[in-house]
Amino acid sequence: MPDSPIITLTTDFGGSDTYVAQMKGAIARVDPRLRVVDLTHQAPAHDVHAAGYLLETGYAAFPRRTVHVVVVDPGVGTPRRALALRSERYDFLGPDNGVLSRILDRERDLRVYAIDERRFATGSVSRTFEGRDRFAPAAAWLAGGLDPAELGPAVDDCIRLSRFRHIDSSGALTIAALHADRFGNVVLDVTAAELEDWLGCAPRRDFAPRLLDLELPVERFGATFADAPPGESLLLINSAGYLEVAVNRGRADALGCLRRGRHVRLTPPA
């Protein structure tokens, strides 16, 4: 077994119940030496888009062969598959509901398997808590060196979520508000590279985009929050490489049109 293997957990379970602890207990029953790190348990309930983004922002901070488990699963107990992905660097486990879409897009040399083999689950699999009974023990076995092919058959048709984006005849780009962090910064579902491709150049500090239907105008593109005076808004590229709306020492998510899942229209500079 590798020295001190790591398993990370990403869920929408929060902290008021025992669900997270039960998953950790299921891992410890396979091997109590495994290290478990909470990536987050505050993903918005049932929001596979936001959970996929949160996993994407955190997984690469860990050493190679870390096992990443994501359980945001509104279809738990239905015929949807449980998946194990092995990439060149990491293992990932999660439901086949699109939550792993961004991993499928980013990671190289991926092999994907259904988690079907019951001997790597708990003795009795609850139809309402597969995170504890199927994903957690399978993650422990993978961290211990199991080849994911032993978990079940190969899969080549897993579900991928589509990312909403539309460019109209005027050149305006419409994208989705993907996630709001605890500071109220709102992540828009477009990367720096995609933004540059749309603009035809790298964003400049004097680039003054207009977000339509926004109560608080965004008048500057900055490199950091302090590039706007306190209380004023700006666009910047966040630490994950995505476009973000922020209010210096304030909350961009207080603007109703920036609620998660809403569409935001960017107009190109004149």
C-alpha positions as CSV (number, residue, x, y, z in Angstrom):
1,M,0.0,0.0,0.0
2,P,1.3,3.5,-0.8
3,D,2.3,5.6,2.3
4,S,-0.6,7.5,3.8
5,P,-3.0,7.5,0.9
6,I,-5.5,10.3,0.8
7,I,-9.2,10.3,0.1
8,T,-11.1,13.5,-0.4
9,L,-14.9,13.9,0.1
10,T,-17.1,16.5,-1.7
11,T,-20.8,16.4,-0.7
12,D,-23.9,18.5,-0.1
13,F,-24.4,16.9,3.3
14,G,-23.5,19.9,5.4
15,G,-22.5,19.4,9.0
16,S,-25.7,19.1,11.0
17,D,-26.1,15.3,10.5
18,T,-23.9,12.3,10.8
19,Y,-23.7,11.5,7.1
20,V,-20.1,12.7,6.6
21,A,-18.9,10.8,9.7
22,Q,-20.6,7.7,8.5
23,M,-18.8,7.8,5.2
24,K,-15.5,8.3,7.1
25,G,-16.4,5.3,9.2
26,A,-17.1,3.1,6.2
27,I,-13.6,4.1,4.9
28,A,-12.0,3.3,8.2
29,R,-13.7,-0.1,8.3
30,V,-11.7,-1.0,5.2
31,D,-8.5,0.5,6.3
32,P,-8.2,2.9,9.4
33,R,-4.8,4.1,8.2
34,L,-6.2,6.0,5.3
35,R,-6.3,9.8,5.5
36,V,-9.6,11.5,4.7
37,V,-9.7,15.2,3.7
38,D,-13.0,17.2,3.5
39,L,-12.9,19.1,0.2
40,T,-16.3,20.6,1.0
41,H,-19.6,19.4,2.4
42,Q,-21.3,22.7,1.6
43,A,-22.1,22.1,-2.1
44,P,-25.6,23.5,-2.8
45,A,-28.1,20.7,-2.2
46,H,-28.7,18.6,-5.4
47,D,-26.7,21.0,-7.6
48,V,-24.5,18.8,-9.7
49,H,-23.2,21.8,-11.7
50,A,-21.9,23.6,-8.7
51,A,-20.5,20.4,-7.1
52,G,-18.6,19.7,-10.3
53,Y,-17.1,23.1,-10.3
54,L,-16.1,22.8,-6.6
55,L,-14.4,19.4,-7.3
56,E,-12.6,20.9,-10.3
57,T,-11.3,23.8,-8.2
58,G,-9.8,21.6,-5.5
59,Y,-8.7,18.2,-6.7
60,A,-5.4,19.1,-8.3
61,A,-4.1,20.5,-5.1
62,F,-3.5,17.0,-3.9
63,P,-0.7,14.5,-4.5
64,R,-0.9,12.0,-7.4
65,R,-3.1,8.9,-6.7
66,T,-5.3,10.8,-4.3
67,V,-8.8,9.3,-4.5
68,H,-11.5,12.0,-4.9
69,V,-15.1,11.1,-4.0
70,V,-18.0,13.4,-4.9
71,V,-21.5,12.6,-3.7
72,V,-24.1,15.1,-4.8
73,D,-26.8,12.7,-6.0
74,P,-30.4,13.7,-6.3
75,G,-31.0,10.3,-8.2
76,V,-29.6,8.1,-5.3
77,G,-31.2,4.7,-5.4
78,T,-32.4,4.9,-9.0
79,P,-30.9,2.9,-11.8
80,R,-28.3,5.6,-12.4
81,R,-24.8,4.1,-12.3
82,A,-22.0,4.6,-9.8
83,L,-18.7,5.4,-11.5
84,A,-15.0,5.1,-10.8
85,L,-12.6,7.1,-13.0
86,R,-8.9,6.5,-13.2
87,S,-6.8,9.2,-14.9
88,E,-3.1,9.5,-15.3
89,R,-2.9,11.3,-11.9
90,Y,-6.0,10.6,-9.8
91,D,-9.0,8.4,-9.1
92,F,-12.5,9.8,-8.9
93,L,-15.8,8.3,-7.7
94,G,-19.3,9.6,-8.1
95,P,-22.7,9.1,-9.5
96,D,-23.3,9.0,-13.2
97,N,-25.4,12.2,-13.2
98,G,-22.9,14.6,-14.8
99,V,-21.2,15.7,-11.6
100,L,-17.9,14.4,-13.0
101,S,-18.2,16.2,-16.4
102,R,-15.5,18.7,-15.7
103,I,-13.1,15.9,-14.7
104,L,-13.9,14.1,-17.9
105,D,-13.0,17.3,-19.8
106,R,-9.8,18.0,-17.9
107,E,-8.0,14.8,-17.1
108,R,-6.0,12.7,-19.5
109,D,-5.9,9.0,-20.2
110,L,-9.2,8.3,-18.4
111,R,-10.6,4.9,-17.9
112,V,-14.2,4.7,-16.6
113,Y,-15.9,1.8,-14.8
114,A,-19.2,1.1,-13.3
115,I,-19.1,0.2,-9.6
116,D,-21.0,-3.0,-9.6
117,E,-19.0,-5.6,-7.7
118,R,-20.8,-6.0,-4.3
119,R,-17.7,-7.4,-2.5
120,F,-16.3,-3.8,-2.5
121,A,-19.4,-2.4,-0.9
122,T,-20.8,-2.7,2.6
123,G,-22.8,-5.8,3.4
124,S,-26.1,-4.1,2.9
125,V,-26.3,-1.2,0.5
126,S,-29.0,1.4,1.5
127,R,-30.8,2.8,-1.5
128,T,-30.8,6.2,0.1
129,F,-27.1,6.3,1.2
130,E,-24.8,4.9,-1.4
131,G,-22.2,7.5,-0.4
132,R,-21.6,5.4,2.8
133,D,-22.3,1.9,1.4
134,R,-20.9,2.0,-2.1
135,F,-18.7,5.0,-2.8
136,A,-16.8,5.2,0.5
137,P,-15.7,1.6,0.7
138,A,-14.8,1.5,-3.0
139,A,-12.7,4.6,-2.5
140,A,-10.9,2.9,0.4
141,W,-10.1,-0.2,-1.8
142,L,-8.8,2.0,-4.6
143,A,-6.6,4.0,-2.1
144,G,-5.2,0.6,-1.0
145,G,-4.1,-0.3,-4.6
146,L,-7.1,-1.9,-6.1
147,D,-7.3,-1.7,-9.9
148,P,-10.6,0.1,-10.7
149,A,-11.3,-2.6,-13.4
150,E,-12.1,-4.9,-10.5
151,L,-15.0,-2.7,-9.5
152,G,-17.1,-3.4,-12.5
153,P,-17.4,-3.2,-16.3
154,A,-15.9,-0.4,-18.5
155,V,-18.2,2.5,-19.3
156,D,-17.9,4.6,-22.5
157,D,-21.3,6.5,-22.3
158,C,-21.3,8.3,-19.0
159,I,-23.5,11.4,-18.7
160,R,-21.9,14.8,-19.4
161,L,-23.6,18.1,-18.4
162,S,-23.8,20.8,-21.1
163,R,-22.5,24.2,-20.2
164,F,-24.9,27.0,-21.2
165,R,-23.3,29.5,-23.6
166,H,-24.8,31.5,-26.4
167,I,-23.3,34.2,-28.7
168,D,-26.0,36.3,-30.4
169,S,-25.8,38.2,-33.7
170,S,-24.5,41.3,-31.9
171,G,-21.6,39.3,-30.4
172,A,-22.9,39.3,-26.9
173,L,-22.0,36.2,-24.8
174,T,-24.6,34.7,-22.5
175,I,-23.4,32.3,-19.8
176,A,-24.6,30.9,-16.5
177,A,-23.8,32.1,-13.0
178,L,-22.3,28.9,-11.6
179,H,-21.4,29.4,-8.0
180,A,-21.3,31.9,-5.2
181,D,-18.5,31.5,-2.6
182,R,-18.8,32.4,1.1
183,F,-17.6,36.0,0.3
184,G,-20.4,36.5,-2.2
185,N,-18.2,36.4,-5.2
186,V,-20.1,34.9,-8.2
187,V,-18.3,32.6,-10.6
188,L,-19.5,32.8,-14.2
189,D,-19.2,29.6,-16.3
190,V,-16.5,30.8,-18.7
191,T,-12.7,30.3,-18.3
192,A,-10.1,32.9,-19.0
193,A,-9.1,31.1,-22.2
194,E,-12.7,31.0,-23.4
195,L,-13.1,34.7,-22.6
196,E,-10.0,35.5,-24.5
197,D,-11.2,33.5,-27.5
198,W,-14.5,35.4,-27.4
199,L,-12.9,38.8,-27.1
200,G,-10.1,38.1,-29.6
201,C,-7.5,39.3,-27.1
202,A,-6.6,39.0,-23.5
203,P,-8.8,41.0,-21.1
204,R,-7.3,44.4,-20.3
205,R,-7.5,46.5,-17.1
206,D,-9.3,49.2,-19.1
207,F,-11.8,46.7,-20.6
208,A,-15.1,47.9,-19.2
209,P,-17.8,45.2,-19.8
210,R,-21.5,45.8,-19.2
211,L,-23.5,43.1,-17.6
212,L,-27.1,43.6,-18.8
213,D,-29.9,43.8,-16.3
214,L,-27.4,44.3,-13.4
215,E,-28.5,46.6,-10.7
216,L,-24.9,47.5,-9.8
217,P,-22.9,48.3,-13.0
218,V,-19.6,46.5,-13.4
219,E,-17.3,49.1,-14.8
220,R,-13.8,47.6,-14.6
221,F,-11.8,44.5,-15.2
222,G,-9.3,44.0,-12.4
223,A,-6.5,41.6,-11.3
224,T,-7.5,41.6,-7.6
225,F,-10.4,42.7,-5.4
226,A,-8.7,46.0,-4.4
227,D,-8.7,47.2,-8.0
228,A,-12.2,48.5,-7.2
229,P,-12.9,50.9,-4.4
230,P,-14.7,49.4,-1.4
231,G,-18.4,48.8,-2.2
232,E,-17.8,48.8,-6.0
233,S,-17.9,45.9,-8.3
234,L,-15.5,44.4,-10.8
235,L,-14.8,41.4,-13.0
236,L,-11.6,39.4,-12.5
237,I,-10.2,35.9,-13.2
238,N,-10.4,33.9,-10.0
239,S,-7.8,31.4,-8.7
240,A,-9.5,28.6,-10.6
241,G,-9.2,30.4,-13.9
242,Y,-12.9,31.4,-14.2
243,L,-14.5,34.8,-14.7
244,E,-15.9,36.1,-11.5
245,V,-18.0,39.1,-10.4
246,A,-17.0,40.6,-7.1
247,V,-17.7,43.5,-4.9
248,N,-14.8,44.8,-3.0
249,R,-15.7,44.2,0.7
250,G,-19.2,43.4,-0.4
251,R,-21.3,40.7,-1.9
252,A,-22.0,40.3,-5.6
253,D,-24.5,37.6,-4.9
254,A,-26.8,40.1,-3.2
255,L,-27.8,41.2,-6.8
256,G,-30.8,39.2,-7.7
257,C,-29.7,38.7,-11.3
258,L,-26.6,37.0,-10.2
259,R,-28.3,34.1,-8.3
260,R,-26.8,30.7,-9.1
261,G,-28.2,29.3,-12.3
262,R,-29.3,32.6,-13.8
263,H,-28.0,33.6,-17.2
264,V,-25.7,36.6,-17.5
265,R,-25.1,38.5,-20.8
266,L,-21.7,40.0,-21.5
267,T,-21.4,42.6,-24.2
268,P,-18.1,43.0,-26.0
269,P,-16.1,46.2,-25.6
270,A,-16.9,48.9,-28.2
